[in-house]
């Protein structure tokens, strides 16, 4: 499905057109893009906003619509010229518009003025859905109150920790899992994801719920910069978990994992798992199942509190010779005290070994539990990362 995004160019790729394109591609659609403005910015500030001319914007529209069928358009930063062109092309090609009204940046840069707001007012009436945050919604609400128009005639999603969908004269609250983390570009990612799910035939509410889950991954795996984080569009669902485990299982079969229990289990979860049914395991026979209670599942349910990136693990047998090899390797290993209370042990050890307790940044590669039969538990973002660490351990063991 072709999805067209129209908006500003952020050279850092954290927001704007680049974030839209990454989102659309990640969700298995074909991204098309039109730039309205050049907006050098980062997590610290917006440097300037240089609007393209009407001729330059129109040429981009002509190039795309001459060659592609477009049914869904997502907009970000707009100009008066781009709104005029959008409405002209909508009349001719009858596409649906999802508008993320970028009126003001989180660093307080003004992207709109009174004249452009008046243009937006007419534009909103032609949109299938608009997705303002709470501050933007207050501005939009005043526009409609001033003109004595009915805002209920437009589908509106007011975004925040709890979103409110205003549709068919109803207010529908939409909640989801939430991570406290300020990330640049989540609004762009969110509205682009909603557009993708709508293009697949999902209802408005279901599209929002799915997009909210998608944004969660983009926040958890956000890229660190000097001043903050850039959204990193990341799609994780049960289907992707199963695919990872199936691929990991085939790779593990070619690794000498004599340390592993013959009935080894490698596990991987969806984002922020809440129950065993959010975690899948693959046994040595290749069967993949969600909802199995085991040591791996217990650990993943608990370790998400330490770092939500930890979504996969595998257990191995160990001995002193292996531990000494690991201690001198590039893999970080943490001795643990309590298998049933990994968070307390991990926080204590992380302070001693300077791993840091800052969420989202880092975590140990391996946990070493000092049981009667020592256990190594390899941690990873996903099961394919576990395989890479297994390959490193295999080389260490062969070189001993």
N, C-alpha and C positions, 0 to 999 in steps of 0.2 A: 504494500500500500504506500502510495506517495503521500508524504506529509510535508507541507510547506510551512516554514517558520519565517516570520518577518520581524526584524528587530535590530538592536544595536550590536556592534562588534566589540566584545571585551577581549583584548589581546591575551589576557591571562587564561582564558578558557573556562574560568570559574562560573561565569554567568553569560547571559546573552545568547547570541546565535550559536556559538561553539558548544555551550552547555546543552542547548536545544538539539543540535545535530547529534551529539554524543548520546543523548537520551533516546532519540528516535531510532538511531542505529542499534542501540542496546536492546530495544524492544522489537527488533526484527522488522522495522519498516524502512522505507527509502527516504532519507532526508533531502529536502530541497530548501534552499535558503535565499533570502533577500535581505540585504543590509540597508538600514535606513540612516544609521549614524555610526561614526567611529567614536568609541568611548574608552579611552585609556583609563583603566582603573585597576585597583587591587584591593586587598582586604583592609587597607589603610585609608584610601580615599579615591575619589573620582577626580582625574586630572583635568579633563575637559570633555565637551560633547560637540563633535563636528558633524552637522547634518549634511547628508548628500543632497544634491539638487534633484528637482522633480524629474529632470531628464534622465539622470543616472538611476533613480529608483524605477522609473517607468521602463527603462531598457531591461532591467532585471525581470520585471513582471512579463514583458513581452517574450523574452528568451525562454522562460519556464512554461508559460501557458501555450506557446506555439508548439511545444514538443511533449508536454506531459498532461495527463489527466489528474486534476487535483480536486478532491472532495472535502479535505479538511485543512484548515489554515490556523496556525497558532501565532499570536502576535505578542511582542514584548514592547520595547521602546519604539514609539511611533512619532512621526512628525505630521504637521498639517498636510503636507504634500502626500505623504505615504497613506494617510487616511483617505484622502480624496481618490487616490489611485485604487486602493483596496475596495472602496465602495463601488467604483466604476467597474472593476473586474468581477466583483461579487454579483453585480447586476447581470453581467454577461455570462458568467460561468456557474453561478448558483452554488458556491461552496459554503461550508459551515465554518464559522469563526469562533475560536476559543481565545479570548482576550485576557492576557495578564497585564493589567494596567499599571505600568511602571511610572508612577508619578513622582516618587521621591526615593532616593537610595537610603540604605541603612546608615550611611555616613553623612546623611542630610544634604545630599546634592539634589537640587531641584531639576527634575527631568521635564516638567510641564509648567505652563503659565496659564493665565486666565483665558487667553485666546485659544490655546491648544485644548484646554479643558472643555471649551464650548464645542470644539470639533469632536472630542471624545464623547461628549454627551449624545451627539447624533450617531456616532459610531456604535456606542453600546447597544442601541436599539436594533442594530443589524447583526448582533452577535448571538450565537447559540448559547454561550456561557461566558461570564466574566469571572475572574478569580482574584479579586483584590484582597490584600491583608486588611486588618481591622482599621488602620489609619487611612488607608486608601478608600475603604468603604465609607468612612465618615465624610470624606471629601465628595465622593460620588453621591451619597445620600443628600447632601446639601445642594448639589447640582439639580437633582430631581425635585427637591422641595422648592427651590427658587423658581423653577420653570413650571411648577404645579403639575408635573408629570408623574405617572404611576410607576414606581420602581418595581412593583410586583409583576409588571409585564415582561421583565427580564429575568432570566435564570442567573442567579448570583451565588457564588461560593465564597464565603468570607473565611479566609484561611487563618489558622492559628494552631495552638496546641489541640484545641477541639474545633473542628471546622463546622460551619453552619451553612447548609445548602438551602437557599431560598428558591423554591420551585413550586409551581401550582398553588400559590398562596399558602404554602406550608414552610415551616422552618424545621429542617431535619439535621440533628446533630450527628456528626461523624467523628468518632474517636479512633485511635489506633495506638500502637506501641510508640513510645517517644523516648528519644535520647537527648539529654540536655547538652547541646553543643551548638555554638553559633557558626553556621556554615554559609559561605557566600554562594549564591546561585540556586538555592533550594526552590525558590519560587519559579524560576525558569524551568528547572527539572520537573517540578510538580505539574505545572500546566501543560508541558510538553507530553508528559506521561499520560495525563488525563486525555489529551487529544488522541494519542495512540490507541488507548483502550476504547475510546468512543469509535474510532475508525474501524475497530474490530467487531463492532456491533453490540458492545456492552451498554447497559443502561447508564444514565448519568451517575446514579449513586454507586453502582458497582465499579464504574470507571474511577471514581474518586477513591473508593476503598482500595482498589488495586494500585492506584498511583501513590497513595499514602504509604503503602507497604514498600513500593519501589523506592520512594524517597528515603525511607528508613535505611535501606542499604547504602544509598548514596551519601548519607550522613555518617554512618558507621565507618565507611571506607573513604571518607573525605580525605583529600590530599593536604598535608600540612604545608603552610607557607610561613614566612617570617612573622606575619601579623595575624594569621588565623588559619582558616581552612577553606578550600575550594571544593564544591560539590563534585563527587565522582560517580556519575550515573552507574548503578550496579543493580542488576536484576538477579534476585535469588528467590526461588520458590521450590516446592517439593519436587517438581520435575527436574530442575537443574541439580538438586541434591542427588537424586537418583542417577542422573547421567554421570556426575562426578564420581560417585561410588562405583558404578559399573566400570568406568574407565580406570579408576584407581585399582580395583580388584585385578583387572587384566595386567596392569603394570607390576603389581606386587608379586604375581605368579612368577615373574622373571627375576625376582630379587631373592638372594639367599637370606631368608629371615629365620634362620635356625633358632634365633633367640625368641621368636614369637611362639606363643602357645599354638599347638596344632589346630586348636579351635579358635584361632584368632578372630577378633572382630574389629573392624574399623568403622567408626561412626561419623556422621555429619548431620548437622541440624540446619533448620531454617534460621532466619534472623530472630534473635531474642527468644529462644524456645521457652515455652511455658509448661509443657507436659512431655511425657515420653513420646506422644504421638507427633511431636514436632521434630523428632530425631529418628533418622534412619540408620540401620546397621547392615553391613554385608558380612556374612560368615564365610568360612573357607570353601563352602560349596557354591558361592556366588549368589545366593539368595539375598535379596534386599527387602527389608521390612521396616516400616515405621511402627513405633509403639512398644518396643521391647525394653524391658527394665534390665539394666546391667550397669556395671561400674562406669563404663564410658558415658552412658546417658546421665547418670547421677552427676558425674563431673561436669559435663557440658551445661547442665541446668544450673550448676552452682558457679562455674567459672565465668559465665556471661556477666556476672556482677563485677568481676575484676576487669574484664576486657571483652566487650561484645563481639570483637573480631574472632575470638576463639570459638570455632564452630565444628572442629573435627579433632579426633584423637584416636590413638591406637596404643595398646598395652604390649610391652615386651618383657621377657625375663631378663635378668641382669646378674652381674657378679662384679667383684672388685676390679678385675683387669679391664673390663669394659668401661667401668666408671672412670678409671684413670685415663683411658684413651679419650673419653668424652671431655674430661676436664681440661685437656690440652688442645681441644679442637675449637673450630669456629662456632660450634653449636653451644648455646647457653644451657646449662643444666642447674636446676634448683633442688637441693635436698628438701624433702617434705617430711613432716611429722605425722600428720593425720590424714588418712585417705578419705575419711568421712567429713573432714572440715578443711578443704583445700584453700578456701579464701583466707582464713586466719593464718595458715602456714605460709601461703604465698606472699601475703603482705609483709609478714615478719622477715622472710628470707629476702624479698625484693629490696627491703631497706638495707639489709646487710651487704648485698651484692650490687647495689646501685642499679638495679633494673628499673627502679622508679615505680611509683604507684599511680602515675598519671594515666588515666584511661585513654584508650584508642591509639596510644603511641607504640607500645612495645609489650612483649611478654616473653617468658622463657620458651626455648624450643622444647625442652624436656623437663618433666618433673620426675624426681627420683624419690620413691617412697621406701623408707627404711623398715620394711616388713621382715618377717622371718624368711620369706623368699622375696628378695628385692625386686621391685617393679619399676620399669621405666615407662612413662606415659608421654608419648610424643604429641605435641599440640600444634594445630595449624589453623589457618583461615578457612581451609577446605581440605578435602581428602587428597587432592592432587599435590598440595603442598606437603602433606604427610609423606607421600611417596618420595618426593625430592629429599626429605630429611632421612628417610629410610635408606636411600641410595648412598647418602653421605656416611651413615652409620655402617653400612655394609663395607664401604671402602676402608673405614677405620679398623674394623674387625679383621679384615683380610690382611691388613698391614701390620698387625700386632706381632 
